[in-house]
Amino acid sequence: MEKVAIELTNVSRKFISPAGKVTLALRDFSLKVNEGDFCAIVGPTGCGKSTTLGMITGLNPPSSGSVKVFGKPVTGIDPNIGFVFQADAVFPWKNVIDNIAIGPIFRGKDEKTAKEMAGEWVRRVGLAGFEYHYPHQLSGGMRKRVALAQTFINEPKILLMDEPFSALDVQTRALMQEELLGLWSEKKASVVFVTHDIEEAIALADRVVVLSKGPGSVKSSYEIPLARPRNVSEARYTDEFVHLSKQIWSDLKDEVQI
C-alpha cells in the first residue's frame, strides 16, 4: 500500500487585510499526495495555489481543517521540505558553488564537505566551469539550475515548486523541465508543482489537480497516463497529451470565465 506524504483535509484559509476585510483563499480543500508522486496544481489567478504550498511548509497555517506531512500534523517548518520559487532564491554576493553549499552548511556540515557536495551538484546540473561565477554573470536558465541544485543537495523528501520556470523562454523552459524530471527520477521526492501552464503540468506530473476560482477548491483531478521515463518535448505531440490538454483547458476556461 502506498504511503501518503502530504494530506490536506477540508482545509479553509482566510486572510484579513489591515483594514479588516476578510478574504477566503481556499474553501473545504482536500488533497492527498503519495510518496514519490508528482502532483501538479493548475487554476485561475487567485484560486489559492500558492496558499496551498504555504500550508504544507507550515508558513501559512489553515484557518480550519488539517494539514499532515508523513502522517503528522504540520506544526512548523519541516527540514524534509525543499522549495523552489518563481524568483531565484540565490544570494547575489555569493558565487555558484557557495550558493549551492549553503544548505549543507546550514544543516551542520563543515565547509570542506559542503563544498565537495556542492561541486558534485554543480556537475550534475550542467554548470561545470561556472563554479566561481556570480548570479549576475549567469543566464536565467543557469540561475534556475543553481536553484535546483540548492534544493536537491539537501535531499528533500518533499519538493514544493511555485511556478519555477514561468520567467524562462520557451526553449530554456523545456530544458529545465527535462532537467527537473531527471533529478526527480533519481531521488523520487514527493512533488507539488504549481503552474498556470496546462502543458507544463501534463508533461511533468503523474496527476493534475484543477482548482476552482477563488475561494479555491478541487474542481477536477486527472491521472496522467504518459509513460515514464518521460521525454517532455516528445510527449507533447501524442494524441493522449492533446486530448488531456483540451479536457483540462475546458475545465479551466469555465473557471476563468465565471
N, C-alpha and C positions, 0 to 999 in steps of 0.2 A: 504493500500500500504506500502511495506517495505521501511524503511528509509535507505539511503546509509550512511555508516560510513566512508568508505575510497574510494576515487576516483582518480585514476591516468589516465590522458587523453593525449595520443600521446606524452608520455614523452621520451626524449633522455637525456643521461648523458655522458659527455666527461670528461676524466681525462687527465691532462697534466703533464708529468714527468719533473723532474728538468732539463733534457736535452732538453726539448721542444717537446718530442714525444707525439702525441695525441692518446689516446685510447678511442674508443667508447664502453662503457659498456652496454648501453641499447639504442635501436633504436625504436622509434614510438611504445612505450609500453603502453598499456591501461589495467587497472584492476579496477574492482568495487567490493567492499565487503559490503554487507548489515549488518545492526546492528544485533549482536548476531550470525553471521555466523562464521564458522571455515573454513578458506581457507588455503590449503597447496600449496606451490610452489616447484616444482622439476625441475631440469635441469642440464646440464653438468657443470663441473667446469668452472668458468669464464664467466657465462652467465648473471651475474648481479643480482642474487638472493639477496645477502646481500646489494647491492647498492639500491635495491627497498625498503628495510626496512629503510635504511638511509634517503631516500627521505620522507618517511611517518613521521619519527621522526622530520624532519626539520634540521638534521645534515648535509644533503647531498643534497642541492637544485638542481633541474633539470636544465640542460643546455637549454632545451626547453620543451614546454608542461606545463600542470598544475597538481598540487597535492592538493587535498582538503580533509579535515577531518571534518566530520559532516557539509558538505556544505560550509566550509570556507577555503580559501587558506591557506596553511601551511606557516607561516612566522617565526616560531621559535620552540623551544621545548615545547610540549604540556603536561601539568601535568596529562592529562587524559590517557596518553600512558604509558604502562608498557613494559619493555624489558627484556627478558631472553636470555643470551648469551650462546655460546658454552662453554666458560671458566666461571667458577664460579666467580661471582662478589661479593664475600664475603670478609669482612675485616679480615685478619688473626689474628689481635691483639684483636679482639672482640669475645666474646662468642656468642652462638646461639641466645639467647634472645636479646642481644644488637644489633646483626646484623639485626634481624628482626624489631626491634623498630626504626631503623634509619630513615626509610621513614616517619612515622608519626611525629617524632621529627622535621625532615627537613620541614615538611608541617605545623608546628606550634603547634603540640600537646605538652602538658607538659610531662615530663619524666615519671611520675607515670602512666598517662593514656596510653602513648605509650607502656609501658612495660606490662600493663594489656592486651592491644590489642595483643601484641606480644606473650604473654603467651597463649592466646586463639588460635593463629595461630600455635604455637608450637604443641599444641594438635591435631589440625586439620590435620597437615601434618605428624602425627605419630612420633613426636620427643620428647614426654613427657619423662622426665628422663634425657634428654640430654641438658637441658636449659643452663647449665654452662660449657658445653664442648666447646673447641675451634676448628676451622675448621680442624687443623692438626690431631685432635683426631677423626674425622668422616670419614666414607667411602665416596666414590664418590656419591653414591645414596643419602646418608644423606645430603651431601653438596648441592645436587640438590634440595632436599626438602626445605632446608633453602632458596635457591634462589627463589623457587616458593612462599614460604611464604612471603619473602621480597617484591615480586611483587604484590601478591594478597591482602596483607594487605592494600595497597593504593587504592584498588577497581578501577583498571583501566577500562576505557570504551573500550580501545583498547589494545590488547596484541600482541606484536611482539616477535617472537621466532626464533632465528638463530641457527639451529642445536643443540638445548639444550641438547639432550640426546646422541649425537654421541659418546662421550667418555666412555659411560657406557657399562658394559657387557650385554649380551642378556636378562638375567632374570631380572636384575635391570631395564633395559630399558623398558621392558614390564610392570613392576610395576609402573614406573614413568609415562608411557602413561596412565595407568588406573587412577593414582592419578590426572594427569592433566585434564582428561575428567570429573572426579568427581568434581573438583574445578570449572571448566569452566561451567558445567551444572547448578551449583548453581548461578553463577554470570552472565553468558551469556555475557561476553565481546566479542567484535569482534576480531577474532584471524587471524593473518597471520603467518603461520608456515613454515619456510624454512628448507628443508631437502634433503639429497641425497637419502634417503631410500624410495623407492616407497611403500613398505608395510606399513611403518610408516605413510606415507601421507594418504593412503586409510583408514587405521584403525582409524585415528583421525578425518579426515576432512569431511565437507559437500561437498567440491568441491576441485579438484586437478587441478592446472594450470601447464602445461608443457611449459618451456621456451626453445627457440631455442639456438643453440650455439652462443656465444658472437659475435657481439653485440646482446644481448638478446631481443627477442620479444615473444609474446604469440604464441606458436605453436598449442596448443590444450587445451581444458578445459573439465573436466569430472565431472558431478554431481555424487555424491556417494549415491546410493540408500539404503545403510545399515541402519537399524532402530536404533533409539536412545530410551532409553539409550543403549549404545553400549559396549559389552564386547570385549575388544581388542583381547584377546587370542582366544576366540571362533570365532570371525568374520573372522579370517584369514583362516579358514577351509571351509568357504561357497563357493559354486560354483561362486556366484557373485563376491566375492573377488578375486578368482583365475583368472576369466575372465578379470576383470578390470586390475589386475596386469600385465597380458600378453599384454593387449592393450597399457597400459602406457609405459611398457618396450619397446614395438615395436617403439613407438614414440621417446623415449629417445635414443634407440640404434642407430636410424638413425642420431641423432644429434652427438652422441659420435663418430660415425664412419666417420663423414664428414671431 
